[in-house]
């Protein structure tokens, strides 16, 4: 077939409502952007989040008499300044991460405008980004609390029927795996059998974030658990349910693993809360990864090793675990300071 003639080439349709001699309004462009995101497969929750965050940007433009089709670096920079100066009802400013998220959403809209030749370039790309505030989840479990929780999961044979026993067993294995390796649950769900080398106590990880491939490491206890799982239990699970993906170490897709795993963690916490002396804690899948980094640091593990174990590309990501509470810092100071163990003599002798 030869090249298309001029008559065969159809002009690109406008992706936004446009009348003769009329520039599309901010709201028309905003709705057209959301409509295209939906058409591209964005989920309802993502669309709703974008709508809420972009309304803040549209209100800013309206207050300053600006149009989306005339965005400039000065407008983008002023928007970030207004977010930093904003005060909520309680008198507090937005958290840095909130400002970053709002700016990111406005930048996505500007990128779409540029792609559709409504503006020349995305001015938000020139705005200097503020520093992201990295913080740990609140109330990470201490070593004793997490140890008690993992021990409780290991009592899977105390359940009444085989179905519940097998499900709790899989939760037990996955929890130990995440806490030992420091993998994200998305990474764990993607581990395939050929990625695992128990003899070398390591495995290959294909990261969802950034599409990097790295090596993760396993402790001897986790290796012994995985050997039993792979050699004895995993074949039974595959035989019982042909729908499972036998190429995956944990047999299920990410959505299924995450949903069932977090449900089981909540159930186990409810069971433990009824036992006298158990300190209430909160644990979700990602808390196991954070707990590993936090506990390694408290045990004296150098940050460089924590960086390698958790697969952080930059050591700055690992430094979040240094933000321990005051009590933890006092304990570390007394433990490592040359005069930390000298008895204190007060005014009363």
Secondary structure, DSSP 8 states (H G I E B T S, - for coil): -----TTT------SS---TT----HHHHHHHHHHHHHHTT--HHHHHHHHHHHHHHHHHHHHTT--GGG--HHHHHHHHHHHHH-B-TTS-B--HHHHHHHHHHHHHHHHHHHHTTSSSS-GGGGS----------TT---HHHHHHHHHHHT-GGGSSSHHHHHHHHHHHHHHHHHHHH---HHHHHH-BGGGEETTTTEEEEE-TTTT-EEEEE--HHHHHHHHHIIIIIHHHHHHH-TTS-TTBTT-S-HHHHHHHHHHHHHHHHHHHHTSTT-------HHHHHHHHHHHHHHTT--HHHHHHHHT-SSHHHHGGGG---HHHHHHHHHHHSTTTTS----TT-
